[in-house]
Amino acid sequence: MKPKEIKENKSFVGRDYELERLKEIGNRKESSIIVTYGRRRVGKTELMEQAFRKRNIVKFEGIEGLPERAQMGRVMDQLSVYTQEPLHAKIAIKSWSEFFMLLDGQLKKGVWTLYFEEVQWLANYKETFISELKFAWDNYFRHNPNLILILCGSSPSFMINKVLHSRALYNRSQHEFPLKEFTLPETLCFLKRRSPREATDAYLTVGGIPEYLKWINMESSIFLGLCKHSFVSGGFFSHEYERIFTSSMAGNRNYKKIIEYLSLRRYATRSQLLKNLKIESGGTLSSLLQDLATCGFVEKYAPYNLKENSLLARYAITDAYLQFYFKFIKPHANSIDNGDYNTEPATKLHAETLDKWLGFAFERLCRKNHRLISKILGFESVRYKSGAFFNRLTGAQNPGYQIDLVFDRADNVHTVCEIKYSRSPVSSKVIEEFEKKLSLFPNHGKKSIQRVLISAAGAGRSLLNNGYMDRIITLDDMFDSRYW
């Protein structure tokens, strides 16, 4: 059988941890199953193919929307190419077991990587594919100590609930690889020759998603790349929203209803979601929210000093691209499709509006990377709770009140952070704003307060000379390789 030819990608960056783990698995003399999943475009295929390109890959890919029998016909066509046997394409198999037995005849000996891509489509979101694969693994595939089986999907909820948690493969899927977006340093490395500021702009608008970063890196600036591929008719980002839900969310309309409700506000509580959404058949609100969180589309967060299931817990869209889409693309979708901005797409994105929006996105980024902040400040070895701070009292006294990021540290210190993504250094005017927030902050334990400014552009002379802030963190600190 002739394997799939995978060329070395010399531009491949990042994923060092994952590559090291995959190399270790590949060097073992035992059959192994790898289950990898992550949102669309995150780079699952590229990682697996680059990691195992020298291990004789045979890859079978599910196709969106095809019924099960058509999926079977498709994989038989692919098998015919690998075996160079036209008769295989003419065999009408009636079960996955038949297909797996044909494969076993080709994979009994030698170094092989059997790779199933978009498993949720191959399986038609059913468990039959997995249960029949279990039988084939137990009775055939696992007896070749040089065989690696990869199950890959862009529907994390299906991969977790129907594959990893399946009774069929229970205790057999030895290696789980949830693939997340790039880190900030990986994003900077991927973009090549961009400044930390431009790399952060990219990260905040489309996230650390390799395919997205590739598109906005095509122009002379990240800003121009973002505008061109968002506001020109047929632009990549203008219709990516629909493609995301096709691959990741199985066409369940309830997922869209939740996302689109959250898109109208910065956040919503569970009670607000229940009150305003009529969830149709296809899942309870809790399971739907969990699926969205697993995909990385939604996050649940509570005040740092309360439990996650607090009634004050909030849900918000956390995916950068979705945030950008709903703010800047969807409201003008008809004009974009009509080509109204084709000649000058950059005029559609006003700098002042974008900068304000980036400020909120930068706050989310810093909360998400709280471990990075703790390393920069030197207390990563101290136990702490972290997150935003707000409660009913502060909301009543000052609507919209929120401290961006608080660390409640076991060494008797509250590290309170003010986060700014301004284009110019922050002046001493921030002191009054900071003090107002601290006046409503309940320091019941009378802990010491460490005042920290996280600023993309640093601090101005007036603030530096004042000495009010105990520490100032800049983008250069956040990209410093010592902290990653």
PECORLIN-V694072 format. One record per run of one state. SS is the DSSP state (H for helix, E for strand, - for the rest). FROM is the first residue (numbers start at 1). TO is the last residue. If there is no record, write none. Layout:
ss = <SS	SS>
from = <FROM	FROM>
to = <TO	TO>
This chain:
ss = <-	E	-	H	-	E	-	H	-	E	-	H	-	H	-	H	-	E	-	H	-	H	-	H	-	E	-	H	-	E	-	H	-	H	-	H	-	H	-	H	-	H	-	H	-	E	H	-	H	-	E	-	E	-	H	-	H	-	H	-	H	-	E	-	H	-	E	-	E	-	E	-	H	-	E	-	E	-	H	-	E	-	H	-	H	->
from = <1	4	5	16	28	32	38	44	52	57	62	68	84	86	91	96	108	112	118	119	123	128	140	141	144	147	154	156	165	175	179	184	192	196	207	210	217	222	232	236	239	240	249	253	263	268	270	277	285	295	298	302	314	318	320	338	345	349	351	369	370	378	384	390	392	398	403	410	413	421	426	427	430	440	448	456	459	460	461	467	471	474	475	479	481	484>
to = <3	4	15	27	31	37	43	51	56	61	67	83	85	90	95	107	111	117	118	122	127	139	140	143	146	153	155	164	174	178	183	191	195	206	209	216	221	231	235	238	239	248	252	262	267	269	276	284	294	297	301	313	317	319	337	344	348	350	368	369	377	383	389	391	397	402	409	412	420	425	426	429	439	447	455	458	459	460	466	470	473	474	478	480	483	484>
